[in-house]
Amino acid sequence: MQNIFSQGCQYALRALQVMAETPKKALTVVDVCMTAGIPEHFTRKMLQPLVRRGILRSTRGPGGGFSFARNPSEVSLLEVVVSIDTKFGDSQCALGKPDCRTSYCSLDEDWQQIELDCQKMLRRKMISDLAQGSKVLADNTSSPIS
């Protein structure tokens, strides 16, 4: 299946998922990346737009790291995604045709609806929802598959 987010956005979402498990604690990028299984250098770059947007704060020095500047239950995933993937929601042709909007495309109407549905879901889901998803995943991975 095709990913709708850039790899950087995926890394940022995975980092936020780890951070949302202990939302009041500052975590180093190293700790976040080790837990999430993502590369440190690239992830550090992906978190900077979230700092500039006021979603995260970055503190240097001992005891520093990244922490939430806002309550994770009040920040939508759409806000996170558009902070990193600035062109997210700019309707693109599902077939990759550059002139799709100027000529007829049989997928155009359906594709626009899929994009709208995706935006609605991301607007509805909050960063705090990511932590709940990781707990469910952890619970499912500890039990044997029948």
C-alpha positions in Angstrom: 0.0 0.0 0.0 1.2 3.5 -0.8 2.1 5.7 2.1 0.3 9.0 2.2 2.9 10.7 4.4 6.6 11.4 3.7 9.1 9.2 5.5 10.0 12.2 7.7 6.4 12.7 8.7 6.1 9.0 9.5 9.2 9.3 11.8 7.8 12.3 13.5 4.5 10.6 14.1 6.3 7.5 15.5 8.4 9.8 17.8 5.3 11.5 19.0 3.7 8.1 19.7 6.7 7.3 22.0 6.5 10.8 23.7 2.8 10.6 24.2 3.2 7.5 26.4 4.9 9.8 29.0 3.6 13.3 28.0 4.9 15.3 30.9 8.5 14.0 30.6 11.2 15.4 28.4 12.9 12.7 26.3 16.1 12.9 24.5 16.0 12.3 20.7 18.3 9.3 21.3 15.8 7.7 23.7 12.8 8.4 21.5 14.6 7.0 18.4 15.8 3.9 20.1 12.3 3.2 21.4 10.6 4.0 18.1 13.2 2.3 16.0 13.9 5.3 13.8 17.1 7.2 12.8 18.2 9.9 15.1 19.7 12.5 12.8 16.7 12.6 10.4 14.1 12.5 13.2 15.8 15.4 15.0 15.2 17.5 11.8 11.6 16.4 11.6 10.9 17.5 15.1 12.1 21.0 14.5 9.0 22.2 12.6 6.9 20.9 15.6 9.0 23.1 17.9 8.5 26.1 15.6 4.8 25.5 15.5 4.6 25.4 19.3 3.6 21.7 19.6 6.9 20.6 21.1 9.6 22.4 23.1 13.3 21.7 22.9 15.5 22.1 26.0 19.3 21.8 25.8 21.6 20.5 28.5 21.3 17.9 31.3 17.7 16.8 31.8 16.8 18.4 28.5 15.3 16.9 25.4 11.9 17.2 23.7 8.7 17.7 25.5 5.2 18.8 24.7 4.6 22.5 24.7 0.9 21.8 24.4 -1.4 19.1 25.7 -1.2 16.1 23.3 -4.9 15.7 23.7 -5.4 19.1 22.1 -3.2 18.8 19.1 -4.6 17.1 16.0 -2.6 14.8 13.8 -3.6 17.1 10.9 -1.7 19.9 12.6 1.3 17.7 12.9 1.2 16.4 9.4 0.8 19.8 7.7 3.7 21.1 9.9 6.0 18.6 8.3 4.4 17.7 5.0 3.6 21.2 4.0 2.0 20.2 0.7 -0.3 17.6 2.4 -3.8 18.1 1.1 -2.7 19.7 -2.1 -4.8 17.4 -4.2 -2.5 15.5 -6.5 -3.5 13.1 -9.3 -3.7 9.5 -8.2 -2.1 8.6 -11.4 0.7 11.1 -11.1 -0.4 13.1 -14.1 0.8 16.8 -13.8 -2.1 18.1 -15.9 -4.9 16.1 -14.1 -6.7 19.2 -12.9 -6.9 20.6 -16.4 -8.0 17.5 -18.2 -10.5 14.8 -17.3 -9.3 12.0 -15.0 -11.7 9.2 -14.2 -10.3 8.9 -10.6 -10.4 12.6 -9.8 -13.7 12.8 -7.9 -13.1 9.6 -5.9 -9.5 10.6 -5.1 -10.6 14.0 -3.8 -13.1 12.3 -1.5 -10.4 10.0 -0.2 -8.2 13.0 0.6 -11.1 14.8 2.3 -11.9 11.7 4.4 -8.2 11.4 5.4 -8.1 15.0 6.4 -11.3 14.6 8.5 -9.8 11.6 10.3 -6.5 13.4 11.0 -8.4 16.4 12.3 -10.4 14.1 14.7 -7.4 12.2 16.0 -5.1 13.7 18.5 -1.5 13.0 19.4 -2.7 11.4 22.6 -4.5 8.8 20.5 -1.2 7.6 19.2 -0.2 6.4 22.7 -3.4 4.5 23.1 -2.6 2.8 19.7 0.8 1.8 20.9 -0.6 0.2 24.1 -3.0 -1.8 22.1 -0.2 -2.9 19.8 2.0 -3.9 22.7 -0.9 -5.9 24.2 -1.5 -7.7 21.0 2.2 -8.5 20.4 2.6 -10.1 23.8 -0.2 -12.6 23.2 0.3 -15.6 21.0 -1.4 -15.6 17.6 -3.9 -18.4 17.2 
